[in-house]
Amino acid sequence: MSIHYYDREGEPITETLTWAKKFEDRAYKRVAETLLANGRWVSTVWIGLDHQMGVGPPLIFETMVFPSKDDMSDIDVERYSTEAEAIRGHTVMCDKWEHKP
């Protein structure tokens, strides 16, 4: 059996319904969000679904940058294996995009 779902601590979730219940909980999903002075919105969340495609540690967190909170067309994305990496990545993404026009 191949594991595709993980909780925020990186522990495998074997039941899809267990993952789905956690995924519905906005407070559980949200790691960080920042509205930059230029209007861009940086959002970091736990996705719990491994986006690594079987090579290396599971990528279960994601930071996305959007033109604004009202425009969900992403302009940058990074994925991470741990919450600590995701928090650091969120800061890096904010620094990267806060001065871009």
N, C-alpha and C positions, 0 to 999 in steps of 0.2 A: 504493500500500500504506500502510495506516495503522499506526503504531507504537503499541502499547499497553503494552509491557514495557520497563523501564529497570533498569539496575544501580544500585548504591548511589551511584555518582558521577553519575547522571543520564544516562548514555550509553544509547542505544537498544539493546535486545536484539531481534533479528529472528526468532530461533528460540524457540518456546514451550518446547521441551525444555531449552534453556539456562537460561531463566528458572526452570523447574521444579526443576532441579538446585540452583540457588542458593537457591530458596525452601525446599527440604528441609533446608538447612544452618542449624540453629538459631543457631550462632555468627555466621553471616553476617547473618541476619535481625535479631538482637537489637541494638538501639541502646542502650537503657537500661531498667532496671526498678527500681522503688522500692516497698518495703512501708512504708506510712505508719503512724504510731503508732496511728491509729484503725482499723487493720486493712485499709484500702483498699489496693489494688494498682494501681500506675500502670505501664503497659507501653508502651514505644515500640519499634516495629519497622519495618524496611524491608518493604514489601509488593510493590514492583516493578511493580505493575499500576496503570496510570494511572486514578485515580478522579476526574479533572477533567472527564471527558466532553467533551473537545475544546475547551474554552474556557479559555485561559490555560496556564501551565506545568503539566506533569504533576505530580499529587499522588501520590507514591510511598512516603511514610512516614506512619505513623499512631501516635498516642498514644491509648490507651484507659484509662479508669479503671473498675475493677471493685470491687464491694463487698468482696471478699476474693480471695485466690489460689485459693480453692476454688469461688467463685461467678463464673462467666464471663458473667453478664448485665451488659453494659456500662452505665455510668451517664453517661458523657461520652466524647466522641471529637473529635479534631482531626486534620487531615491536612496534610502539608507537601510541598514540592517538593524541598528539599535536606536533607542530614543535619544541617547546622548549624542550620537552622530547627527540625528535629525535636528536637535536643538542647535548644535554648532552649524549645521548646514543652513538652518533658517537665518542665523546671523550673517553668514557669508552671503546668502542670497540678498538679504536686505542691503548689505554694504555694496554689493554689485550693482543693484538697481536703483538705489536712492538718488543718485545724481545723473541718471540717464534722462535725456529729454523725452 
